[in-house]
Amino acid sequence: MLQNIVARGWRAMPAVVLMAALLPSATRAQAGGDPLVEARDARYWLARIHEAAGKRNFQGTFVVTAAGSVASSRIVHFCDGRNQFERIESLDGQHRQVYRHNDLVHSLWPHSRVAVVETRQAMGQFPLLLSAGADRIVPFYDVKSLGDGRVAGHEANVLLLQPKDGYRFGYRLWAERSSGLLLRSEVFDERDVVLETSAFSEVSIGVKPRPESVLQAMKRLDGYRVERPTLQQVDIGREGWLLNALPPGFRHVSSVKRLMTVAGGEQPRPAAAQEEFPLAPPSVLQVIYSDGLTYVSVFIEPYMPRLHRREMLMSLGATQTLVKRRGEWWITVIGDVPVVTLRAFAAALEPR
């Protein structure tokens, strides 16, 4: 399962967009200094982290450590004006390659010769951090500068994001001093126990962009079985569901229906699904919420006894997963949040 975390690419981190142009120049916060100066400095570095992730050209080896396991990936990122290009290759476990050009993503499994081609937003990317303004963060996290650090041979500024309630985890972040690129992140719980660490073991910043290396690889799909998940934007209310009394700070991001198809229009289904839904495969409804820093996804699908065998609660590092049956439906709630948050989302979900 750790491979799945790394396979999200560097998407092991939540995302938050701060407007760097509106923030003042950085002022080094000294121990015991003015809290307002410290807050201004910390917010400035959050803005730099976001900007660097999108505009810097870099490549390196990225390592995720969680629950006593370690997995690594090789990451290359190029920016050419408004265009983003990424190449991510797993270095441990099952071989997987991910190529991204803006919102178009190709995920390839060379061993099984399967390729998944989809369009998706870049949410929760490492080394991105923010997806909302500071006003979304401040009510639920205390942001503070922790001074200097060093990661993979690079000097860094260290930030602390301390949650104000029990519905979210805390974060420690290391941003490269010259570029603002996020080099390392730690997720910790209410006891300050580190649940997951994401970091570059080595990284080169300011490399020459080679977008053609990504684009050419995305065209080489001969011999692969190509699956194209269909995503349909939907209104959760019109789909027959309500999510009320959510944990404080979490807002709706998107609602989509997912349906997997392969090249030529064939629709692969598990045997149980073919037997219980002979005319059409059941789609999966995914609803995404965010507090501006982390995300929670709620998946709703028809209950199928042969496919959905038991309810469970799983934990791997910072990622928590709650799976349960609700009448004729099978509900999965997943996010880098405490279990109490997942239970709150499950309790808030009601059919109309």
C-alpha positions in Angstrom: 0.0 0.0 0.0 3.0 2.3 0.5 3.7 1.9 -3.1 0.3 3.4 -3.8 1.2 6.5 -1.9 4.4 6.9 -3.9 2.5 6.0 -7.0 0.4 9.1 -6.6 3.7 10.7 -7.6 4.7 13.3 -5.2 1.0 13.5 -4.4 1.6 12.6 -0.8 1.2 16.1 0.3 -1.8 18.4 0.5 -2.0 21.6 -1.7 -2.7 25.4 -0.8 -2.3 28.5 -3.2 -1.3 31.7 -1.6 -0.9 34.9 -3.6 2.8 35.6 -3.5 2.4 39.0 -5.2 0.3 40.2 -2.3 2.8 39.3 0.4 5.8 41.4 1.6 9.4 40.4 1.2 10.6 37.8 3.6 11.9 38.9 7.0 14.0 36.4 9.0 12.1 35.5 12.2 14.4 35.4 15.2 13.6 33.3 18.3 11.4 35.3 20.6 10.7 37.9 17.9 7.5 39.6 17.0 4.7 37.0 16.4 3.3 39.2 13.5 6.7 39.2 11.8 7.0 35.4 12.2 3.5 34.9 10.8 4.3 37.2 7.8 7.6 35.3 7.2 5.9 31.9 7.4 3.1 32.9 5.0 5.7 34.3 2.6 7.5 30.9 2.5 4.2 29.0 2.0 3.6 31.2 -1.1 7.2 30.5 -2.3 6.6 26.8 -1.9 3.6 26.8 -4.2 5.2 29.0 -6.8 8.4 26.9 -6.9 6.5 23.7 -7.4 4.8 25.0 -10.5 7.6 27.2 -12.1 10.9 25.6 -11.2 12.6 22.9 -13.3 14.0 20.2 -11.1 14.7 16.5 -10.9 15.6 14.2 -8.0 14.8 11.1 -6.0 11.8 11.3 -3.7 11.4 9.0 -0.7 8.3 8.3 1.4 8.7 6.7 4.8 5.5 5.5 6.5 4.6 2.7 9.0 8.1 1.4 9.0 8.2 1.0 5.2 10.2 3.0 2.6 9.5 3.6 -1.0 11.1 5.9 -3.5 10.5 7.4 -7.0 12.5 9.3 -9.5 10.8 12.7 -10.3 11.4 15.1 -13.2 9.5 18.4 -13.5 9.7 21.0 -16.3 7.8 24.2 -16.8 7.6 25.8 -20.2 5.6 29.0 -19.9 2.1 27.9 -18.8 2.8 24.2 -19.6 3.7 21.7 -16.9 5.5 18.4 -17.7 6.3 15.6 -15.2 7.9 12.2 -15.3 7.7 9.9 -12.3 9.1 6.4 -12.1 8.8 4.1 -9.1 12.2 2.7 -7.9 10.8 0.1 -5.5 8.2 -2.7 -5.8 5.9 -2.8 -8.8 7.3 -0.8 -11.7 5.1 2.2 -12.6 5.7 5.2 -14.8 3.6 8.4 -14.7 3.8 11.1 -17.3 1.9 14.4 -17.0 1.3 17.2 -19.4 -0.8 19.8 -17.6 -4.0 17.9 -16.7 -3.4 14.9 -19.0 -1.9 12.0 -17.1 -0.6 8.7 -18.4 0.1 5.9 -15.8 1.9 2.9 -17.2 2.6 -0.5 -15.7 5.2 -2.1 -18.0 5.0 -5.5 -16.5 1.3 -6.0 -17.0 1.3 -3.8 -20.1 -1.6 -1.6 -18.8 -1.8 2.1 -19.4 -4.4 4.4 -17.7 -5.0 7.7 -19.6 -7.0 10.3 -17.7 -7.6 14.0 -17.2 -7.3 15.2 -13.6 -6.5 18.2 -11.6 -3.2 18.4 -9.8 -4.5 18.3 -6.2 -2.4 17.3 -3.2 0.9 17.4 -5.1 4.3 17.2 -3.5 6.1 19.6 -3.6 3.0 21.8 -3.8 1.5 22.8 -0.6 -1.5 25.2 -0.8 -4.8 25.4 -2.7 -6.5 28.3 -0.9 -5.8 31.7 0.6 -4.3 32.3 4.0 -7.8 33.0 5.4 -8.6 29.3 5.0 -5.5 28.2 6.9 -5.3 30.6 9.8 -8.6 29.6 11.5 -7.5 25.9 11.7 -3.7 25.9 11.7 -1.1 28.0 13.6 1.7 28.8 11.1 5.2 29.5 12.6 8.8 29.7 11.3 11.1 27.2 13.0 14.3 28.7 11.6 17.0 27.0 9.4 17.5 23.4 8.3 19.3 21.4 5.6 17.9 18.7 3.3 19.8 16.8 0.5 22.7 19.2 0.7 20.4 22.3 0.3 19.9 25.0 2.9 16.2 25.3 3.9 13.7 27.3 5.9 11.6 25.2 8.3 7.9 25.9 8.9 5.4 24.5 11.4 1.7 24.1 10.7 0.1 23.2 14.1 -3.6 22.2 13.9 -6.0 24.0 16.3 -8.4 21.0 16.7 -8.4 17.2 16.5 -9.8 17.0 12.9 -6.4 17.4 11.1 -2.7 16.5 11.4 0.2 18.9 11.8 3.0 19.5 9.3 6.7 20.4 9.4 8.0 21.7 6.1 11.5 22.4 4.7 11.6 24.9 1.8 14.9 25.4 -0.2 16.2 28.8 0.7 17.0 30.1 -2.8 14.1 28.7 -4.8 11.4 27.9 -2.2 11.1 24.3 -3.5 9.6 22.0 -0.9 12.4 19.5 0.0 10.9 17.7 3.0 7.6 17.3 4.8 6.7 15.5 8.1 3.1 14.8 9.1 2.6 14.3 12.8 -0.4 13.5 15.1 -1.7 15.1 18.3 1.2 13.5 20.3 3.8 14.9 18.0 4.5 11.4 16.6 5.7 11.5 13.0 3.3 9.5 10.9 4.9 10.0 7.5 7.9 11.7 6.0 8.3 12.7 2.4 11.6 14.1 1.2 14.1 14.4 -1.6 17.2 12.3 -0.9 18.9 14.2 -3.8 17.6 16.9 -6.1 18.9 19.3 -8.8 17.1 22.6 -9.1 17.2 24.7 -12.3 17.9 21.8 -14.7 17.5 22.4 -18.5 13.8 21.7 -19.5 13.3 18.8 -21.8 9.5 18.6 -22.3 9.9 16.4 -25.4 11.1 13.6 -23.1 7.7 13.5 -21.5 5.6 14.1 -24.6 7.3 11.4 -26.6 6.9 8.8 -23.8 3.2 9.6 -23.7 2.8 8.6 -27.3 4.5 5.2 -26.9 1.4 3.1 -26.0 1.8 0.3 -28.6 1.4 -3.1 -26.9 -0.5 -1.6 -23.9 -4.1 -2.2 -22.9 -5.3 1.4 -22.6 -7.9 2.2 -20.0 -9.6 5.6 -20.1 -11.6 6.4 -16.9 -14.5 8.6 -17.8 -15.1 11.4 -15.3 -18.4 13.1 -15.3 -18.9 16.2 -13.1 -22.1 15.8 -11.1 -24.2 17.4 -8.4 -24.1 15.2 -5.3 -27.6 16.3 -4.3 -29.0 15.3 -7.7 -27.2 12.0 -7.3 -29.4 11.4 -4.2 -26.9 12.2 -1.4 -26.3 14.8 1.2 -23.3 15.6 3.3 -24.3 17.7 6.3 -22.6 18.7 9.6 -19.1 18.3 8.2 -15.9 18.8 10.4 -15.2 22.5 10.7 -13.2 24.1 7.8 -13.9 21.4 5.2 -15.5 22.6 2.0 -16.7 20.9 -1.1 -14.1 20.7 -4.0 -15.7 18.5 -6.6 -18.1 15.6 -7.3 -17.5 13.2 -10.1 -18.8 9.9 -11.4 -16.1 7.5 -12.5 -16.5 4.8 -15.2 -13.6 2.8 -16.6 -13.4 2.1 -20.3 -10.7 0.6 -22.5 -9.6 1.4 -26.0 -12.5 0.6 -28.5 -15.2 1.3 -25.9 -15.1 -2.0 -24.0 -16.0 -1.7 -20.4 -14.1 -4.1 -18.1 -15.9 -5.3 -15.0 -15.3 -7.7 -12.1 -17.2 -11.0 -12.5 -19.5 -10.0 -9.6 -20.4 -6.7 -11.3 -21.1 -8.5 -14.6 -23.5 -10.9 -12.8 -25.3 -8.3 -10.7 -25.3 -5.5 -13.3 -25.6 -7.3 -16.6 -26.7 -4.3 -18.7 -24.1 -1.7 -17.5 -21.4 -1.4 -14.9 -22.1 0.6 -11.8 -20.3 3.9 -11.7 -18.5 5.2 -8.6 -19.4 8.6 -7.1 -16.4 10.4 -5.7 -16.9 13.6 -3.6 -13.8 15.6 -2.5 -13.5 18.0 0.4 -10.6 20.1 1.6 -9.8 22.4 4.5 -7.4 24.3 2.2 -4.4 22.1 3.2 -5.5 18.5 3.2 -8.1 16.5 1.3 -10.8 13.9 2.1 -12.4 11.8 -0.6 -15.7 10.0 -0.1 -16.5 7.1 -2.6 -20.0 5.7 -3.0 -20.8 2.7 -5.0 -23.5 0.0 -5.1 -22.9 -2.8 -2.6 -21.8 -6.1 -4.3 -21.4 -9.0 -1.9 -18.8 -10.9 -3.9 -16.7 -7.8 -4.3 -17.2 -6.0 -1.0 -16.5 -8.6 1.6 -15.9 -6.8 4.9 -15.9 -3.4 6.6 -12.6 -2.2 7.8 -10.5 0.6 9.1 -7.0 0.9 7.7 -4.0 3.1 8.5 -0.7 3.6 6.6 1.3 6.5 7.8 -0.8 9.6 7.6 -3.3 8.0 5.2 -6.4 6.7 6.9 -9.2 4.6 5.2 -12.6 3.8 6.5 -14.7 1.2 4.6 -18.3 0.4 5.6 -21.7 -0.7 4.2 -24.7 1.7 4.3 -27.7 -0.3 3.3 -27.4 -1.1 -0.4 -24.3 1.1 -0.8 -20.6 0.6 -0.1 -18.9 3.7 1.3 -15.1 4.4 1.4 -13.7 7.5 3.1 -10.0 8.2 2.7 -7.7 11.1 3.6 -4.5 12.2 5.4 -6.6 13.1 8.5 -7.3 11.5 11.9 -9.8 8.7 12.1 -12.3 10.9 13.9 -12.5 13.0 10.8 -13.3 10.0 8.6 -16.0 8.9 11.0 -17.5 12.4 11.0 -17.7 12.4 7.2 -19.3 8.9 7.2 -21.8 10.0 9.8 -22.6 13.2 7.7 -23.4 11.2 4.6 -27.1 10.6 4.1 -29.3 9.5 1.2 -31.9 12.0 0.2 
